[in-house]
């Protein structure tokens, strides 16, 4: 099945849809967000993604008063969440900039009011974070938009994924294999799950959302059939913030996109034949011709 987001078609036979996950790596700065949008565009990605929360709703109760050391001083975790959220005008500014850079943009809502907030901005699609797979109320709100939804499956059992998938129109759903360990060690990548998901949901496009420090695992995901690859991006992995250390810097992200295109080309069509480049070696080395 093919699903369309913006100007891109997602599914078998189409180029891998590469998402630069900005998330909260903008640290509450519109200018930093724009810089990261430029990183994604220059690398050749098709989309950038943010995270949208209503902090008073989406922050777990037991975390709200937890102290958090930040570049703006020590504050409660709830106040930190408020500090890094963009408002409507800021989202319009960064969304327009992403569009001018030729990118789709959307976000992961973390609560139902955030779904309405993003719908008001006319995003072309929605993303479900792994942490929200079990939030069936929010999933139903997303399904009601009728827009394409990309659903990450980290920290989830197959039964939880089944329940989430059942909420959506299969013609509007993309699944991403993910393991929610930051940064991700190779031993927890479990990439064969891409094929497991493909067998379990044969009509759905299957992709990969990675949190590993390098590129090899993402390339392997494409070789296993991932039609979407999402990776966090940052200007500097040493920057303050919880996701920077599991993100790709600009040069690495550009190598990721370039490598994905090479893997796509190398996969071919699976039809065994003699290629033109083999003709000269065959004439020189093959003794018996049939």
C-alpha positions as CSV (number, residue, x, y, z in Angstrom):
1,X,0.0,0.0,0.0
2,X,1.2,3.5,-0.8
3,X,0.5,6.5,1.5
4,X,1.0,10.1,0.5
5,X,2.4,12.8,2.8
6,X,2.9,16.2,1.2
7,X,4.6,15.6,-2.2
8,X,6.0,12.1,-1.2
9,X,4.6,8.7,-1.7
10,X,5.5,6.2,1.0
11,X,5.7,2.4,0.4
12,X,7.3,-0.3,-1.6
13,X,8.7,1.0,-4.9
14,X,9.1,4.6,-3.6
15,X,12.2,6.4,-2.2
16,X,12.7,6.0,1.5
17,X,11.0,8.9,3.3
18,X,13.6,10.4,5.5
19,X,12.5,12.4,8.6
20,X,14.8,14.7,10.5
21,X,13.5,14.5,14.1
22,X,14.1,17.9,15.7
23,X,11.9,17.0,18.6
24,X,13.0,19.3,21.5
25,X,16.6,19.7,20.2
26,X,15.7,23.3,19.4
27,X,15.8,23.9,23.2
28,X,13.0,26.4,22.9
29,X,14.8,28.6,20.3
30,X,13.1,29.4,17.0
31,X,16.4,30.3,15.4
32,X,17.9,26.9,16.4
33,X,14.8,25.2,15.0
34,X,15.4,27.0,11.7
35,X,19.0,26.0,11.7
36,X,18.0,22.3,12.1
37,X,15.4,22.7,9.4
38,X,18.3,23.8,7.1
39,X,20.3,20.8,8.1
40,X,17.5,18.5,7.1
41,X,16.9,20.3,3.8
42,X,20.6,20.4,2.8
43,X,21.0,16.7,3.6
44,X,18.1,15.8,1.2
45,X,15.5,14.7,3.8
46,X,11.8,15.0,3.0
47,X,10.5,16.0,6.4
48,X,11.2,17.4,9.8
49,X,9.3,16.5,12.9
50,X,8.8,18.3,16.2
51,X,7.0,17.4,19.5
52,X,4.0,19.2,20.8
53,X,2.8,19.0,24.4
54,X,0.3,20.7,26.6
55,X,2.7,20.5,29.6
56,X,0.1,20.6,32.4
57,X,-1.7,17.5,30.8
58,X,1.1,15.5,29.2
59,X,3.6,15.7,32.1
60,X,3.2,12.7,34.4
61,X,2.1,13.8,37.9
62,X,5.1,12.3,39.6
63,X,7.4,14.3,37.4
64,X,5.9,17.7,37.6
65,X,7.7,18.9,40.8
66,X,10.9,17.1,40.1
67,X,13.9,19.6,40.0
68,X,15.6,19.9,36.7
69,X,18.9,21.7,36.0
70,X,18.6,23.7,32.8
71,X,20.5,26.4,31.0
72,X,18.0,28.8,32.5
73,X,18.6,27.7,36.0
74,X,17.1,25.0,38.2
75,X,13.3,24.7,37.8
76,X,10.6,22.1,38.1
77,X,10.3,19.6,35.4
78,X,6.9,21.1,34.6
79,X,8.3,24.6,34.2
80,X,11.1,23.2,32.0
81,X,8.5,21.6,29.7
82,X,6.7,25.0,29.6
83,X,9.9,26.8,28.8
84,X,10.8,24.7,25.7
85,X,7.3,24.6,24.1
86,X,6.6,26.7,21.0
87,X,3.4,28.7,20.9
88,X,1.1,29.1,17.8
89,X,3.0,32.0,16.3
90,X,6.3,30.3,16.7
91,X,5.0,27.1,15.1
92,X,3.7,29.1,12.2
93,X,7.1,30.7,11.7
94,X,9.0,27.4,11.8
95,X,6.4,25.6,9.8
96,X,6.5,28.3,7.0
97,X,10.3,28.1,7.1
98,X,10.2,24.3,6.6
99,X,7.8,24.7,3.7
100,X,10.1,27.3,2.1
101,X,13.0,24.8,2.5
102,X,11.0,22.2,0.6
103,X,10.2,20.0,3.6
104,X,7.0,18.5,5.0
105,X,6.7,19.3,8.7
106,X,4.6,17.8,11.4
107,X,4.8,16.8,15.1
108,X,4.1,14.2,17.7
109,X,1.3,15.4,19.8
110,X,1.5,14.1,23.4
111,X,-2.1,14.9,24.4
112,X,-5.5,15.5,22.8
113,X,-5.4,19.4,23.0
114,X,-2.0,19.1,21.1
115,X,-3.8,17.2,18.3
116,X,-6.3,20.1,18.0
117,X,-3.4,22.6,18.1
118,X,-1.6,20.9,15.2
119,X,-4.8,20.5,13.2
120,X,-5.3,24.2,13.4
121,X,-1.9,24.6,11.7
122,X,-3.0,22.3,8.9
123,X,-0.1,19.8,9.2
124,X,-0.1,17.2,6.4
125,X,0.3,14.2,8.8
126,X,0.7,13.3,12.4
127,X,3.3,11.2,14.3
128,X,2.7,9.0,17.3
129,X,5.6,8.8,19.7
130,X,6.4,5.4,21.2
131,X,5.4,6.7,24.6
132,X,1.9,7.4,23.3
133,X,1.1,3.9,21.8
134,X,-1.2,3.1,24.7
135,X,-3.0,6.5,24.8
136,X,-6.0,5.2,22.9
137,X,-8.0,8.4,23.6
138,X,-5.4,10.5,21.8
139,X,-5.0,7.9,19.1
140,X,-8.7,8.1,18.4
141,X,-8.4,11.9,18.2
142,X,-5.7,11.4,15.6
143,X,-7.7,8.9,13.6
144,X,-10.6,11.3,13.5
145,X,-8.5,13.8,11.6
146,X,-8.4,11.5,8.6
147,X,-4.8,12.4,8.0
148,X,-1.8,10.0,7.5
149,X,-0.4,8.8,10.8
150,X,3.1,7.5,11.4
151,X,3.2,5.4,14.6
152,X,6.4,4.4,16.4
153,X,6.4,1.1,18.3
154,X,9.2,1.4,20.9
155,X,8.6,0.3,24.5
156,X,5.5,-1.7,23.2
157,X,4.3,-5.3,23.1
158,X,2.7,-6.8,20.0
159,X,-0.6,-6.7,21.9
160,X,-0.3,-3.0,22.5
161,X,0.6,-2.4,18.9
162,X,-2.4,-4.5,17.8
163,X,-4.7,-2.3,19.9
164,X,-3.2,0.9,18.5
165,X,-3.3,-0.3,14.9
166,X,-7.0,-1.2,15.3
167,X,-7.8,2.5,16.0
168,X,-6.7,3.7,12.6
169,X,-7.8,3.4,8.9
170,X,-5.1,1.1,7.5
171,X,-5.0,3.3,4.4
172,X,-3.6,6.1,6.5
173,X,-1.1,4.3,8.7
174,X,2.6,3.8,8.7
175,X,4.4,1.7,11.4
176,X,7.9,2.4,12.5
177,X,10.0,-0.3,14.3
178,X,11.8,1.4,17.2
179,X,13.6,0.6,20.4
180,X,13.3,3.4,23.0
181,X,16.8,3.2,24.4
182,X,18.8,6.4,24.2
183,X,21.4,5.9,22.8
184,X,20.6,2.6,21.3
185,X,23.1,-0.3,21.5
186,X,23.2,-2.6,18.6
187,X,22.2,-5.5,20.7
188,X,18.8,-3.9,21.3
189,X,18.1,-2.8,17.8
190,X,16.3,-6.1,16.9
191,X,16.0,-5.1,13.2
192,X,14.3,-8.3,12.2
193,X,11.2,-6.9,13.9
194,X,10.8,-4.8,10.6
195,X,10.0,-8.1,8.9
196,X,7.9,-9.3,11.8
197,X,5.7,-6.2,11.5
198,X,5.6,-6.5,7.8
199,X,4.2,-10.1,8.1
200,X,1.8,-9.2,10.8
201,X,0.5,-6.1,9.0
202,X,1.0,-6.9,5.3
203,X,-0.9,-3.9,4.0
204,X,1.0,-1.3,6.0
205,X,4.2,0.5,5.1
206,X,6.9,-0.3,7.7
207,X,9.8,1.9,8.6
208,X,12.4,2.5,11.3
209,X,13.0,5.2,13.9
210,X,16.5,5.0,15.2
211,X,18.3,6.3,18.3
212,X,21.7,4.7,17.7
213,X,24.9,6.8,17.5
214,X,26.0,5.7,14.1
215,X,24.6,5.0,10.6
216,X,25.1,1.3,10.0
217,X,21.9,0.1,11.8
218,X,19.8,2.6,9.8
219,X,21.3,1.3,6.5
220,X,20.5,-2.2,7.6
221,X,16.9,-1.2,8.3
222,X,16.6,0.0,4.7
223,X,18.1,-3.3,3.4
224,X,15.4,-5.1,5.5
225,X,12.6,-3.1,3.8
226,X,12.2,0.0,5.9
227,X,10.4,2.6,3.7
228,X,10.7,5.4,6.3
229,X,13.8,6.3,8.3
230,X,13.5,8.8,11.2
231,X,16.6,10.0,13.0
232,X,17.1,12.8,15.6
233,X,19.3,15.7,14.4
234,X,21.3,18.2,16.3
235,X,23.9,20.9,15.6
236,X,26.2,19.4,18.3
237,X,25.8,16.2,20.2
238,X,27.4,17.9,23.2
239,X,24.6,20.5,23.5
240,X,22.4,20.5,26.6
241,X,19.2,18.4,26.4
242,X,18.1,14.8,26.7
243,X,18.1,13.8,23.1
244,X,21.3,15.4,21.7
245,X,23.6,12.5,22.6
246,X,21.4,10.1,20.6
247,X,21.2,12.5,17.6
248,X,23.1,12.9,14.3
249,X,25.2,16.1,13.6
250,X,24.8,17.7,10.2
251,X,27.6,15.9,8.5
252,X,26.4,12.5,9.7
253,X,22.8,13.2,8.8
254,X,23.9,14.1,5.2
255,X,25.9,10.8,5.1
256,X,22.8,9.0,6.3
257,X,20.6,10.3,3.5
258,X,23.3,9.7,0.9
259,X,23.9,6.2,2.2
260,X,20.2,5.4,2.2
261,X,20.0,6.4,-1.5
262,X,23.0,4.1,-2.2
263,X,21.4,1.2,-0.4
264,X,18.1,1.8,-2.3
265,X,20.0,1.7,-5.6
266,X,22.0,-1.4,-4.6
267,X,18.9,-3.4,-3.6
268,X,17.8,-3.6,-7.2
269,X,14.7,-5.5,-8.3
270,X,15.7,-9.0,-7.3
271,X,15.6,-10.3,-10.9
272,X,18.8,-12.3,-11.6
273,X,20.4,-11.4,-14.9
274,X,23.8,-10.6,-16.5
275,X,24.6,-6.9,-16.2
276,X,26.4,-5.0,-18.9
277,X,29.4,-4.5,-16.6
278,X,29.8,-8.3,-16.5
279,X,30.1,-8.8,-20.2
280,X,33.9,-8.1,-20.5
281,X,34.9,-10.1,-17.5
282,X,32.7,-13.0,-18.7
283,X,34.3,-12.9,-22.2
284,X,37.8,-13.0,-20.5
285,X,37.2,-15.5,-17.7
286,X,34.5,-18.0,-18.7
287,X,35.9,-21.0,-20.5
288,X,32.6,-22.9,-21.1
289,X,29.8,-21.0,-22.8
290,X,26.3,-22.3,-22.9
